[in-house]
Amino acid sequence: MCSKGLPYLFFGVTVTVGMFTASYVFHSKWTLLSVSKYQTLFTLYPEPALHYPQPKSLTPPRSDVITVTPWLAPVVWDETFESSIIDSLYQPQNLTIGTTVFAIGKYTRFIKGFLETAEKHFLVGYKVNYYIFTDKPEDVPSVALGPQRNLNVITVSKFSRWQEISMRRMERILNIIEERLLKEVDYLYCLDVDMHFHNHWGAEVLSTLVASMHPWLYFYPRDRFTYERRPASQAYIPLDQGDFYYAGAIFGGLIQNVHALTKTCHQAILIDKQNNIEAVFQEESHLNKYLLQYKPTKVLSPEYLWDDTKPKSPEIHFIRFSTVVKNYTEVRENV
């Protein structure tokens, strides 16, 4: 009996040990796999290498100026942002930022200073395409550009009045957006050429739709803004409306949004023209009407657009971009 039962006993012990071993190995492998997956998850979130002061929820960075609009758009001043954090968010996106400037007639003299100072301060470390609109392409100077920075010269005709040049800017930007820029850039910033950069002007300006406070009017009540006040104009804004007075020297944002802005303003300018009316400050008046209806998602403080004929105010820690002092009667050929 015993001799006959030994094979069955051996088989039973073997199966039991085998099942235990398999269970142990399976459990061990499952544990190792789980640890491996657990570790893999952590590699998606590496420890941050950036070091910066912790934001304090009960202590605002600035108490002397507005830092957020009533519609919750940031207002960018010194001490309200950390460049290293912003760059860590935007640089991996491999963005291309387009910049348009108009240098018509005698304004070609300002191209060199604009480009040279931009190469020192404007979105350094990012891909930038400059688009220079001019009636004198032969006068565009050769300026050394950094890596991934490109200059595009676009020849345009000259109009008889500087006001007409101003009004037609929206049309020309609209045309090049539709012809090229929707495929060439991610963001577009439309700037004046008679300006110099003086300090950092970086990715903190990037947003969906961006405008800048006017350096002379940012502390005025709305009823003193130089909006278009004639109801016959498409740019009309009543005395009891308005947020800020935005300067025409800077506007920008995502290319699709700048496309919508320039298209709407151009159409409004055409309607005014058909009705024999010209807005008080040409395209700037229409820009302000547009931004009243379609609020900017980021507002730049006067640090980003200063006038060097104006003494620096205490709230301005850094002048980042400012107008070149000049004789307007001399440079505007068709006053």
C-alpha positions in Angstrom: 0.0 0.0 0.0 2.7 2.4 1.0 4.9 1.7 -2.0 1.9 2.2 -4.3 1.1 5.5 -2.6 4.5 7.0 -2.8 4.3 8.2 -6.4 1.0 10.0 -5.6 2.5 11.6 -2.5 5.6 12.7 -4.5 3.3 14.1 -7.2 1.2 16.0 -4.6 4.3 17.5 -2.9 5.7 18.5 -6.3 2.5 20.2 -7.4 2.2 22.0 -4.0 5.8 23.2 -4.1 5.4 24.1 -7.8 2.2 26.1 -7.1 3.9 27.9 -4.2 6.9 28.6 -6.3 4.8 29.9 -9.2 2.8 32.0 -6.8 5.9 33.4 -5.2 7.5 34.1 -8.6 4.3 35.6 -10.0 3.9 37.7 -6.9 7.6 38.8 -7.0 7.3 39.7 -10.7 4.1 41.6 -10.1 5.7 43.4 -7.3 8.8 44.3 -9.4 6.6 45.3 -12.3 4.6 47.5 -10.1 7.6 49.1 -8.6 9.0 49.6 -12.1 5.8 51.3 -13.3 5.6 53.3 -10.1 9.2 54.5 -10.7 8.3 55.3 -14.4 5.5 57.5 -13.3 7.8 59.5 -11.2 10.1 60.1 -14.1 7.3 62.1 -15.7 7.5 64.6 -12.9 11.2 65.3 -12.3 12.2 67.4 -9.3 12.1 71.1 -10.4 15.5 72.6 -10.9 14.3 76.2 -10.7 14.9 78.1 -7.5 12.8 81.2 -6.8 11.0 82.9 -3.9 7.8 81.2 -2.9 4.7 83.3 -3.8 2.9 84.6 -0.7 -0.8 84.2 -0.9 -1.4 87.1 1.5 1.2 89.4 0.3 0.7 90.9 -3.2 4.0 91.5 -5.2 3.0 95.1 -5.8 0.6 97.3 -3.8 1.2 100.6 -5.6 -0.2 99.6 -9.0 -3.0 97.5 -10.5 -1.8 94.0 -11.2 -5.0 92.3 -12.5 -7.9 93.8 -14.4 -11.6 93.4 -13.4 -11.8 90.6 -16.0 -8.8 88.8 -14.4 -6.2 89.6 -17.0 -2.7 90.1 -15.6 -1.2 93.6 -15.8 2.6 93.1 -16.2 4.9 95.2 -14.1 8.3 94.6 -12.6 8.1 92.2 -9.6 4.9 90.6 -10.8 6.6 87.7 -12.7 9.6 85.4 -12.6 11.3 85.1 -15.9 12.9 81.7 -15.2 9.5 80.2 -14.6 7.9 81.7 -17.7 10.8 80.6 -19.9 10.6 77.1 -18.5 7.0 77.0 -19.7 7.4 78.7 -23.1 10.8 77.6 -24.4 10.0 73.9 -24.7 7.1 74.8 -27.0 9.5 75.8 -29.8 7.6 78.9 -30.6 8.1 81.4 -33.4 7.2 85.0 -32.7 6.6 87.5 -35.5 7.2 91.2 -35.2 5.9 93.8 -37.7 7.2 97.3 -38.0 6.5 100.0 -40.6 9.4 102.2 -41.8 7.8 104.5 -44.5 9.6 107.5 -45.9 12.0 109.1 -43.4 11.2 106.5 -40.8 13.7 104.1 -42.3 16.3 106.0 -40.2 14.9 104.2 -37.1 15.3 100.6 -38.3 18.9 100.2 -37.2 18.3 101.3 -33.6 15.1 99.3 -33.4 16.8 96.0 -34.5 20.1 96.5 -32.6 18.3 97.1 -29.3 15.8 94.3 -30.0 18.6 91.8 -30.5 19.8 92.7 -27.0 16.5 92.7 -25.1 13.5 91.5 -27.2 12.5 87.8 -26.6 16.2 86.8 -26.5 16.5 83.0 -26.8 13.3 82.6 -28.9 12.7 82.3 -32.6 11.9 85.8 -33.9 10.9 86.8 -37.4 11.1 90.5 -38.1 8.8 91.8 -40.9 9.8 95.3 -42.0 7.3 97.1 -44.2 9.0 99.9 -46.2 8.8 101.9 -49.4 12.6 102.0 -49.4 13.9 98.4 -49.2 17.4 99.6 -50.2 17.6 101.7 -47.0 17.1 98.7 -44.7 20.5 98.4 -42.9 22.4 95.2 -42.4 22.2 94.3 -38.7 23.8 91.2 -37.1 21.0 88.9 -35.9 21.3 86.1 -33.4 20.6 82.4 -34.0 17.0 81.7 -35.2 16.3 85.4 -35.8 15.3 86.4 -39.3 14.7 89.6 -41.2 12.0 89.9 -43.9 11.7 93.1 -45.9 8.2 93.7 -47.4 8.0 96.5 -50.0 4.9 98.6 -49.8 3.8 101.8 -51.5 3.8 105.2 -49.8 0.7 107.3 -49.3 0.3 111.0 -49.5 -0.6 111.6 -45.8 0.9 110.0 -42.7 -2.6 109.6 -41.4 -3.4 107.4 -44.3 -0.2 105.4 -43.6 -1.5 104.9 -40.1 -4.9 103.8 -41.1 -3.6 101.4 -43.8 -1.4 99.6 -41.3 -4.2 97.3 -40.2 -5.0 96.4 -43.8 -1.3 95.6 -44.6 -0.9 93.5 -41.5 -4.1 91.7 -42.2 -2.9 90.9 -45.8 0.4 89.5 -44.7 -1.2 87.4 -42.0 -3.5 85.8 -44.5 -0.8 85.4 -47.2 2.1 84.1 -44.9 2.0 84.5 -41.2 -0.7 82.0 -40.3 1.8 79.4 -41.5 5.0 81.1 -40.3 4.5 82.3 -36.7 2.7 81.3 -33.5 2.5 84.8 -32.0 2.6 88.2 -33.7 3.5 91.5 -32.1 2.9 94.7 -34.0 5.3 97.5 -32.9 6.3 101.0 -33.9 9.8 101.3 -35.5 10.8 104.6 -33.9 11.5 102.9 -30.6 14.4 101.5 -28.7 14.5 98.5 -26.2 16.4 99.2 -23.0 15.7 96.3 -20.7 14.3 92.7 -20.7 11.2 92.3 -22.9 10.6 88.6 -22.7 8.0 85.8 -22.8 6.0 87.4 -20.0 4.4 89.4 -22.8 3.0 86.3 -24.5 -0.7 85.7 -24.3 -3.9 85.3 -26.4 -4.5 89.0 -26.9 -2.1 91.7 -25.6 -2.2 95.5 -25.4 -0.2 98.2 -23.7 -1.3 101.1 -21.6 -0.5 104.5 -23.1 2.4 106.1 -21.2 0.6 109.5 -21.0 -2.9 108.4 -20.1 -2.6 105.3 -17.9 -3.5 107.3 -14.7 -6.3 109.4 -16.3 -10.1 108.8 -15.7 -11.9 107.3 -18.7 -13.7 110.6 -19.5 -10.3 112.2 -20.3 -9.2 109.4 -22.6 -8.7 110.6 -26.2 -11.1 108.0 -27.6 -13.1 108.8 -30.7 -16.2 110.6 -29.3 -18.2 111.1 -32.4 -21.1 108.6 -32.7 -20.9 108.7 -36.5 -17.5 106.8 -36.3 -17.2 103.0 -35.9 -14.6 103.8 -33.3 -17.0 105.7 -31.0 -16.7 105.2 -27.3 -19.0 107.1 -24.9 -17.6 109.1 -22.0 -18.9 106.6 -19.4 -17.2 103.6 -21.0 -13.6 102.4 -21.3 -11.1 100.4 -19.3 -7.6 101.7 -20.3 -6.4 103.8 -23.2 -4.3 101.4 -25.2 -1.4 102.7 -27.3 -1.3 101.8 -31.0 2.5 101.3 -30.8 2.0 97.8 -29.3 -0.6 95.1 -29.8 -0.2 91.4 -30.4 -1.0 87.9 -29.2 -1.7 84.5 -30.9 -1.6 84.9 -34.6 -5.3 83.9 -35.0 -6.3 86.6 -32.6 -4.3 89.3 -34.2 -5.9 88.2 -37.5 -9.3 88.8 -36.0 -8.3 92.2 -34.6 -6.8 93.5 -37.8 -9.7 92.3 -39.9 -12.3 93.9 -37.7 -10.4 97.2 -37.4 -9.8 97.3 -41.1 -13.5 96.7 -41.9 -14.5 99.5 -39.4 -12.0 101.9 -41.0 -13.5 101.2 -44.4 -17.0 101.9 -43.2 -15.8 105.2 -41.7 -14.1 106.1 -45.0 -17.4 105.4 -46.9 -19.1 107.8 -44.4 -16.4 110.4 -44.9 -15.1 110.3 -41.3 -11.6 109.6 -40.0 -11.2 108.6 -36.4 -9.3 111.1 -34.3 -6.3 108.9 -33.9 -6.7 106.7 -36.9 -6.1 103.0 -36.3 -5.4 103.6 -32.6 -9.0 104.7 -32.1 -10.3 101.6 -33.8 -7.9 99.5 -31.7 -9.3 100.9 -28.5 -12.9 100.2 -29.6 -12.0 96.6 -30.5 -10.2 96.1 -27.1 -13.2 97.5 -25.3 -15.4 94.8 -26.8 -12.8 92.0 -26.9 -10.8 92.4 -23.7 -7.1 91.7 -23.8 -5.9 88.6 -21.9 -2.8 90.4 -20.8 -2.1 94.2 -20.4 1.4 95.6 -20.5 2.2 98.3 -18.1 3.9 101.6 -19.3 7.3 99.9 -18.6 6.8 98.2 -22.0 5.9 101.5 -23.8 7.4 104.7 -22.4 7.9 108.1 -23.9 11.4 109.5 -23.3 10.0 113.1 -23.3 8.2 112.2 -20.1 10.0 112.0 -16.7 10.1 108.5 -15.2 7.4 108.0 -12.6 8.1 106.2 -9.3 6.0 103.2 -10.2 8.1 102.6 -13.3 11.1 100.5 -12.1 12.5 99.7 -15.6 11.9 101.4 -18.9 11.9 98.5 -21.3 10.8 100.1 -24.6 10.5 103.7 -25.3 10.0 106.2 -28.2 13.0 107.9 -29.8 12.9 111.7 -29.2 12.4 113.3 -32.6 10.9 116.2 -34.5 7.6 114.8 -35.7 7.2 117.7 -38.2 10.5 116.8 -39.8 10.0 113.0 -40.0 6.3 113.1 -41.0 6.7 114.3 -44.6 3.0 114.8 -45.3 1.6 116.6 -42.3 
